[in-house]
């Protein structure tokens, strides 16, 4: 029996806001005021209030037939970061794609009595409770719509659009629904890694203003991701959305049985999220390598693969990043583990990319994303990712 005292939700909310400020989740007074006004726990009545106000934990809303989350109330820290990226002003018209209710309430606080908020979700089982919670907490002016967000929602143009599911692409309906000076904040998944990117309207396309780590359940419906995932053996998987990457399961599993090649770069290992992004976009044939704890504990795969690591893949070989302690590089040094007949060549390419990042781009915010709708150029440049409706290009400061 749990005898711990039940804490007052108001105190929990105050503690959450204080912690969000300390962790740079909340930076503006307007977002702080929105978080102070909304009774977050009432949007998750079936879980303890402590969970609803936890900075970094999600609250399950709906699971699929395999028990996997397909809708959640996002963690407070991530919601705050994305709302700061959105830079909502009073009187604006805002569209939210992917709904659980509480974020729409924050948005209504931000736009004020003369602004408009519309929240859309593809699943009636999600939008129904969101509607009930919004009405019960005094946010009846928020419009709720059941629809596939890929197709957009009538009622625009919108000053701001925020997407709260991981999106593989940016459909024309989103760009077309933005005002001339509009902004889209979207968790965009590129080659298996996701960043929340704030993109401003830039002619026919979009240009980024900021980006940060994000983790969301994937988009459903017409905008669902097109990914391939293969299991090399129990507990070892490769995943990519790049159709050009060879995923020869039998040959790559056989590569794991060969002696491993270890190569060290002499380059510092830090800012892992920025390095991860750079590797993902600059290796010539990249997939994401995942290994479960039992495989890592056995020594077959390095710990860097526990939550996914960029892997350079050929038909019968692969290489991935690791690290070791090295005081000469400021604490840790980046290195490469490679397996298979082509290990030498893959390790050489990987090490060169590690060194290039350390020499030229080792800081936060070095990337600028651009989204251009329409057909892709041929051949596709290295820092360009082909999507269904357009291309993502990335340049590095």
C-alpha positions in Angstrom: 0.0 0.0 0.0 1.3 3.5 -1.0 1.2 5.7 2.1 3.0 8.6 0.5 1.0 11.9 0.9 -1.0 13.1 -2.1 0.4 16.5 -3.2 -1.8 19.5 -4.0 -2.0 19.8 -7.9 -1.4 23.6 -7.5 1.9 23.0 -5.7 2.8 20.4 -8.3 2.1 22.9 -11.1 4.2 25.6 -9.4 7.1 23.1 -8.9 6.8 22.1 -12.6 7.0 25.7 -13.8 10.0 26.4 -11.6 11.8 23.3 -12.9 11.0 24.1 -16.5 12.5 27.6 -16.1 15.7 26.0 -14.5 16.0 23.6 -17.5 15.3 26.2 -20.2 12.0 24.6 -21.2 10.2 27.8 -20.3 11.9 31.1 -21.3 9.1 33.6 -21.8 6.6 35.0 -19.3 3.7 34.2 -21.7 4.4 30.5 -21.8 5.0 30.5 -18.0 1.6 32.1 -17.6 -0.1 29.6 -19.8 1.4 26.7 -17.8 0.3 28.3 -14.6 -3.3 28.8 -15.8 -4.1 25.3 -17.2 -4.9 22.5 -14.7 -2.8 19.9 -16.4 -3.9 17.0 -14.2 -7.5 17.4 -15.3 -6.5 16.4 -18.8 -5.2 13.1 -17.5 -7.7 12.1 -14.8 -6.8 8.4 -14.8 -3.2 8.8 -13.7 -1.7 10.3 -10.5 -1.2 14.1 -10.7 2.5 13.6 -10.0 2.8 11.8 -13.4 0.8 14.5 -15.2 3.2 17.2 -13.9 6.4 15.2 -14.4 8.7 17.2 -16.7 9.9 14.3 -18.9 7.3 11.6 -18.8 4.5 11.1 -21.2 1.0 10.0 -20.2 -0.5 7.2 -22.3 -3.8 8.0 -24.0 -4.4 5.1 -26.4 -2.5 1.9 -27.3 -2.6 -0.3 -30.4 -3.4 -4.0 -30.5 0.3 -4.8 -29.6 0.3 -2.5 -26.6 2.3 0.3 -28.2 1.4 3.9 -27.6 -0.3 5.5 -30.5 -1.4 8.6 -28.6 0.1 10.2 -25.5 0.0 13.4 -23.6 3.4 14.7 -24.3 5.9 15.5 -21.6 5.7 19.0 -20.1 9.2 19.9 -21.0 8.8 19.1 -24.7 5.5 20.9 -24.8 7.1 24.0 -23.3 10.1 23.9 -25.7 7.8 23.6 -28.7 5.5 26.4 -27.5 8.6 28.6 -27.1 9.6 27.7 -30.6 6.1 28.6 -31.9 6.2 32.2 -30.5 2.5 32.6 -30.3 1.2 36.2 -29.9 -2.3 37.3 -28.7 -4.9 37.4 -31.4 -3.3 34.8 -33.6 -5.1 32.0 -35.3 -3.4 28.6 -34.5 -3.8 25.1 -35.8 -2.7 22.0 -33.8 -2.3 18.7 -35.6 -2.4 15.8 -33.1 -4.6 16.4 -30.1 -4.8 15.5 -26.4 -6.4 18.6 -25.1 -3.9 20.2 -22.7 -1.7 21.7 -25.4 -4.7 23.3 -27.1 -5.5 24.8 -23.7 -2.0 26.3 -23.5 -2.4 27.6 -27.0 -5.8 29.2 -26.1 -4.1 31.0 -23.1 -1.4 32.3 -25.5 -3.7 33.6 -28.2 -6.0 35.2 -25.6 -9.8 36.0 -25.9 -9.4 37.4 -29.5 -7.4 34.5 -30.9 -8.5 31.2 -32.3 -7.3 27.7 -31.7 -8.3 24.6 -33.7 -7.0 21.1 -32.7 -7.4 18.1 -35.1 -6.8 14.4 -34.6 -7.4 11.5 -36.9 -8.8 9.3 -34.1 -12.3 9.9 -32.6 -11.2 8.0 -29.5 -8.6 10.7 -28.9 -10.5 13.9 -29.9 -13.6 12.9 -27.9 -11.9 12.9 -24.4 -9.9 16.0 -25.5 -13.2 17.8 -26.2 -14.6 16.7 -22.8 -11.5 17.9 -20.9 -11.4 21.2 -22.7 -15.1 21.9 -21.9 -14.7 20.8 -18.3 -11.7 23.2 -17.7 -13.2 26.2 -19.3 -11.7 26.1 -22.8 -14.9 25.5 -24.8 -13.8 28.1 -27.4 -11.1 25.7 -28.7 -12.4 24.0 -31.9 -11.9 20.2 -32.1 -12.0 18.4 -35.5 -11.8 14.7 -36.4 -9.7 14.6 -39.6 -6.5 13.3 -41.1 -4.0 16.2 -40.5 -2.1 15.4 -43.7 -5.0 17.0 -45.7 -5.1 20.1 -43.5 -8.1 21.8 -41.9 -10.4 24.4 -43.4 -10.4 27.8 -41.6 -7.0 29.1 -42.5 -4.8 30.8 -43.2 -3.1 30.2 -39.8 -0.5 32.3 -38.2 1.0 29.3 -36.5 0.7 25.5 -37.0 2.1 23.1 -34.5 2.3 19.3 -35.1 2.5 17.0 -32.1 3.1 13.7 -33.8 6.3 12.7 -35.6 6.0 13.6 -39.3 7.9 12.0 -42.1 7.0 14.8 -44.6 5.5 18.3 -44.8 2.4 18.1 -47.1 1.5 21.1 -49.3 -1.7 21.6 -47.2 0.4 22.8 -44.2 2.5 25.2 -46.2 -0.5 26.5 -48.1 -2.4 27.0 -44.8 0.2 29.4 -43.4 0.1 33.2 -43.6 2.8 34.9 -45.5 4.7 35.3 -42.2 3.5 32.1 -40.6 5.5 29.5 -38.7 5.3 25.7 -38.6 6.7 23.8 -35.6 7.0 20.1 -36.5 8.8 17.0 -35.1 10.3 16.0 -38.5 11.8 12.5 -38.8 14.8 12.3 -41.2 16.5 8.9 -41.6 15.3 7.6 -38.3 16.1 10.7 -36.1 13.6 13.3 -35.1 14.0 17.0 -34.3 11.4 19.6 -33.4 12.0 22.2 -36.1 10.6 25.7 -36.2 10.1 26.6 -39.8 9.1 30.0 -41.2 7.3 30.6 -44.4 10.0 31.4 -47.1 8.4 32.0 -50.5 7.0 28.6 -51.6 9.0 26.7 -49.0 10.2 26.9 -45.4 13.4 27.8 -43.6 14.3 26.8 -40.0 14.8 29.2 -37.1 15.6 26.6 -34.4 15.5 22.9 -33.7 15.9 20.5 -30.8 15.5 16.9 -29.7 12.0 15.5 -29.8 10.3 12.1 -29.4 6.7 11.6 -30.5 4.4 8.8 -31.5 4.4 8.5 -35.3 1.8 10.2 -37.5 -1.1 8.0 -38.7 -3.1 8.1 -41.9 -1.8 9.4 -45.2 1.2 11.0 -43.6 2.5 7.8 -42.0 6.2 7.1 -42.3 7.7 4.9 -44.9 10.4 3.0 -43.1 12.2 -0.4 -43.4 13.3 -2.3 -40.3 15.2 -5.5 -40.3 16.3 -7.7 -37.4 19.9 -9.0 -37.9 19.4 -11.3 -35.0 17.6 -11.3 -31.7 18.1 -7.8 -30.1 19.9 -6.2 -33.1 18.0 -4.2 -35.7 18.7 -1.7 -38.5 16.1 0.9 -39.5 16.0 3.5 -42.3 13.6 5.5 -44.4 16.2 5.9 -47.2 15.3 3.5 -50.1 18.9 3.7 -51.3 20.4 2.0 -48.3 20.9 -1.8 -48.8 19.5 -3.9 -46.0 20.8 -7.4 -46.7 19.8 -9.1 -43.5 21.7 -12.4 -44.0 25.0 -10.7 -45.1 24.9 -8.0 -42.4 24.1 -10.6 -39.7 27.1 -12.5 -41.0 29.2 -9.4 -40.7 28.6 -9.4 -36.9 30.3 -12.8 -36.7 33.5 -11.4 -38.2 36.3 -9.7 -36.2 35.5 -6.1 -35.3 37.7 -3.3 -36.6 38.2 -0.5 -34.1 39.3 2.9 -35.4 39.8 6.1 -33.3 39.4 9.6 -34.7 41.3 11.8 -32.3 38.2 14.0 -32.4 36.3 15.1 -29.2 33.1 13.4 -28.4 30.5 15.8 -26.9 27.1 17.4 -27.8 25.9 13.9 -28.8 22.5 15.1 -30.2 24.2 17.5 -32.6 26.8 14.9 -33.6 24.1 12.3 -34.1 22.2 14.7 -36.5 25.4 15.5 -38.4 26.3 11.9 -38.9 22.7 11.0 -39.9 22.8 13.6 -42.7 26.4 13.3 -43.9 27.1 9.5 -44.0 26.7 8.2 -47.5 24.4 5.3 -46.8 23.0 5.5 -43.3 20.6 3.5 -41.2 20.0 3.5 -37.4 21.5 0.6 -35.4 19.6 -0.5 -32.3 20.7 -3.1 -29.8 18.9 -4.3 -26.6 20.7 -4.3 -23.2 21.3 -8.1 -23.3 23.2 -7.9 -26.6 25.2 -4.9 -25.3 26.1 -6.6 -22.1 27.4 -9.6 -24.1 29.9 -7.3 -25.8 28.7 -7.9 -29.4 27.5 -4.3 -29.8 28.7 -1.1 -28.1 26.5 0.8 -25.6 26.1 3.6 -28.2 23.4 1.5 -30.0 21.2 1.2 -26.9 18.9 4.1 -28.0 20.0 4.0 -31.7 23.2 5.2 -33.4 23.8 6.2 -37.0 25.3 3.2 -38.9 27.1 3.4 -42.3 25.9 0.4 -44.2 27.0 -1.5 -47.4 25.7 -4.8 -48.8 27.8 -6.9 -46.4 29.3 -4.6 -43.9 28.5 -1.8 -41.4 30.2 0.7 -39.1 28.9 2.8 -36.2 30.1 5.3 -33.6 31.5 4.6 -30.2 33.6 6.5 -27.7 36.3 6.1 -25.1 37.8 8.2 -22.3 40.6 10.5 -23.5 41.7 13.5 -21.5 43.5 14.9 -24.6 40.1 15.4 -26.3 38.4 17.0 -23.4 37.0 13.9 -21.7 35.9 11.5 -24.5 37.1 10.6 -28.0 34.9 9.5 -30.9 35.7 6.3 -32.6 34.2 3.7 -35.0 33.5 0.0 -34.8 33.2 -1.8 -38.1 32.3 -5.3 -39.2 32.4 -7.2 -42.5 34.5 -7.5 -45.6 34.2 -3.8 -46.3 35.0 -2.7 -42.7 38.2 -0.7 -43.6 36.5 1.5 -46.2 33.4 2.1 -44.0 35.6 3.0 -41.0 37.6 5.4 -43.0 34.6 7.3 -44.3 33.0 7.3 -40.8 36.2 8.7 -39.1 36.5 11.4 -41.7 32.9 12.6 -41.1 33.6 12.6 -37.3 36.7 14.7 -37.8 34.9 17.1 -40.1 32.2 17.7 -37.6 34.7 18.2 -34.7 36.8 20.6 -36.8 34.0 22.7 -38.4 30.6 22.3 -36.8 31.0 21.4 -33.2 28.4 23.6 -31.6 24.6 23.7 -31.1 22.4 25.1 -33.8 24.9 24.7 -36.7 22.3 23.3 -39.1 19.8 25.2 -41.1 16.9 23.2 -42.6 15.0 24.1 -45.7 12.0 22.5 -47.1 11.2 22.9 -50.8 8.0 21.4 -52.2 8.0 19.8 -55.6 10.2 17.4 -57.6 13.8 16.7 -56.4 16.9 17.5 -58.4 18.9 14.7 -59.9 21.3 13.6 -58.7 20.3 14.3 -55.1 23.0 16.3 -53.2 24.5 14.7 -50.1 22.8 17.0 -47.6 19.4 16.5 -49.2 16.7 14.1 -48.2 13.9 13.1 -50.6 10.4 13.1 -49.3 7.0 12.4 -50.9 6.0 16.0 -51.4 9.4 17.7 -51.6 12.9 17.8 -50.3 14.7 18.6 -47.1 18.1 20.3 -47.5 20.5 21.0 -44.7 23.4 23.4 -44.6 26.0 23.7 -41.8 27.5 26.8 -40.4 
